[in-house]
Amino acid sequence: MAAGKWKDTYAATNIEEYWAEGVQDWFNVNAEVPKPDGKHNQVNTRKELKAYDRGLYDILSEFFPATNEQISCHKYINKYRK
């Protein structure tokens, strides 16, 4: 945020929203708009997050698996253990 990224988006509101919006990008489920609208911007996928905010991407990669598989909430699959 200090680098001027995320201007006019929820992610710029506070650290909690920064994290939450990054998590949505990580799982490729965030909304996308062509220019910042006070809520979102053009970043809405893990690939776009990596290019736009590598610091946030790197932090999230410590907590979440880098998989493109759909993870079911109905059955237990441990994606964190190798």
Residue pairs with C-beta under 8 A, 6 or more apart in sequence:
1 11
1 12
1 18
5 52
5 53
6 12
6 18
6 21
6 41
6 53
7 36
8 36
8 37
8 38
8 41
9 21
9 36
9 38
9 39
9 40
9 41
10 17
10 20
10 21
10 39
10 40
11 17
11 18
11 20
11 21
11 22
12 18
18 56
21 30
21 40
22 49
22 53
22 56
22 57
22 59
22 60
23 60
23 64
24 30
24 44
25 43
25 44
25 45
25 46
25 48
25 49
26 46
26 49
26 57
26 60
26 64
27 46
27 64
28 44
28 45
28 46
28 68
29 44
30 40
30 43
30 44
30 45
31 39
31 40
31 44
32 40
32 41
32 42
32 43
32 44
33 39
33 40
33 41
33 42
34 42
35 41
35 42
42 48
43 49
43 52
43 53
46 57
46 66
49 56
49 57
49 60
50 57
65 79
65 80
67 79
69 79
71 77
71 79
